[in-house]
Amino acid sequence: MHKYLYPNVPGQTRIYNHTFEVPINPNQNEFKLEEKSAIEHERILGVWVASPGGTGINGSSMISQAVFDAAYISLREDETIVAKNIPLRRIKQCNDNGLPFFVDMNKVDMVESSIKIGGINDIADADLSDRVIQFTFDFIKLSKRK
């Protein structure tokens, strides 16, 4: 559905999508987005997050609603935090209305961007172990890859 938000008209910039999963570990409360990301230092336009429950793109179980409600994302651009502690439920509200959570970051730093889960000690380990959070980022390719 969201591919129609940015129509690929001849002569205009093409918008790409990158979907990935962030594995959750019950022994920590902060998680890096991607170590070796295909979109490292690309220009991010929008963020989509998958609904809690269900199955991710790689067959993994998604996080529970309790974890989802306690999760926040921070996006970095070089040494600067551009979006700090954005609740995933806020991103999902935009997505439920057919829109991405709009951001405009020139060069996202996926290694330094992170997800934090507040009150992780109060969440059952069964809600955390072997679970993932799935995101899709809309982006423009800035770098020429070989």
C-alpha positions in Angstrom: 0.0 0.0 0.0 2.7 2.5 0.9 4.5 2.3 -2.4 1.8 4.6 -3.8 2.6 7.4 -1.4 5.8 8.2 -3.4 4.9 7.6 -7.1 7.8 6.6 -9.3 7.3 9.2 -12.0 9.9 9.4 -14.8 12.4 12.0 -14.0 11.8 11.9 -10.3 13.8 10.2 -7.5 12.9 6.6 -6.9 11.9 5.5 -3.3 13.0 2.1 -2.1 11.9 0.0 0.9 14.1 -1.9 3.3 12.5 -4.4 5.7 14.4 -5.8 8.6 14.0 -7.4 12.0 15.6 -6.4 15.3 16.0 -9.5 17.6 15.0 -8.9 21.3 17.0 -10.4 24.1 15.5 -10.5 27.7 18.9 -9.7 29.2 19.1 -6.1 27.9 16.9 -3.1 27.3 18.6 -1.4 24.4 19.0 -3.0 20.9 20.9 -1.7 17.8 18.9 -1.6 14.6 21.3 -3.3 12.2 25.0 -4.0 12.3 25.6 -4.3 8.6 22.7 -2.5 7.0 22.0 -2.1 3.3 20.7 1.4 4.1 23.6 2.7 6.2 24.1 6.4 5.4 21.1 6.5 3.0 18.4 9.2 3.2 15.4 7.9 5.2 11.9 9.3 4.4 9.5 7.2 6.4 9.3 4.4 9.0 6.8 1.5 9.2 6.5 -0.9 12.1 4.8 -4.3 12.0 1.9 -5.1 14.4 2.8 -7.0 17.6 2.0 -10.7 17.5 2.1 -12.7 14.4 5.1 -13.8 12.4 8.0 -11.7 10.9 9.5 -11.9 7.5 12.0 -14.5 8.5 9.4 -16.7 10.3 10.3 -15.3 13.8 7.7 -14.5 16.4 6.9 -10.8 16.8 6.9 -9.1 20.2 3.8 -9.0 22.4 1.6 -6.0 22.8 3.1 -5.3 26.3 6.6 -5.1 24.9 5.4 -3.0 21.9 3.7 -0.5 24.2 7.0 -0.1 26.2 9.3 0.2 23.1 10.9 3.4 21.8 13.1 4.1 18.8 15.9 6.6 18.5 17.4 7.4 15.1 20.9 8.9 14.7 22.6 10.8 11.9 26.4 10.7 12.5 26.8 11.9 16.1 23.4 13.6 16.3 20.2 12.0 17.6 17.6 13.3 15.1 14.6 11.4 16.5 14.8 10.4 20.2 12.5 8.0 22.1 9.7 7.9 19.6 7.1 5.4 20.9 6.5 2.5 18.5 2.8 2.9 19.1 3.0 6.4 17.7 4.6 5.1 14.5 2.0 2.4 14.3 -0.8 5.0 14.6 0.5 6.7 11.5 0.8 3.3 9.7 -2.7 2.3 10.6 -3.9 5.4 8.8 -2.0 4.3 5.7 1.0 6.7 6.2 4.6 6.2 7.3 6.0 7.9 10.3 7.6 10.7 8.3 11.3 11.5 9.0 13.8 13.2 6.7 17.3 12.1 7.6 20.1 12.7 5.1 22.4 9.9 6.3 20.9 7.5 8.8 23.4 5.7 11.1 21.8 2.3 11.5 24.6 1.0 13.8 24.1 3.8 16.3 20.3 4.0 16.0 18.5 1.9 18.6 15.4 0.6 20.3 14.8 0.8 24.0 12.3 -1.1 26.0 11.2 0.7 29.2 10.3 -1.4 32.3 11.9 -4.5 30.8 12.3 -6.1 34.3 8.5 -6.0 34.6 7.9 -7.9 31.3 7.8 -11.7 31.4 10.8 -13.4 29.7 8.3 -15.4 27.6 7.3 -12.1 26.0 10.9 -11.3 25.1 12.9 -14.4 24.3 13.2 -15.3 20.6 11.1 -12.3 19.5 11.7 -9.6 17.0 10.4 -6.2 16.0 10.0 -5.7 12.3 10.5 -2.3 10.5 10.3 -1.1 7.0 12.2 2.1 6.1 11.4 4.1 2.9 14.6 5.6 1.6 16.4 7.2 -1.3 19.7 5.8 -2.4 22.4 8.4 -1.9 25.4 6.1 -2.5 26.3 4.2 -5.6 26.9 0.6 -4.7 28.9 -1.8 -6.9 
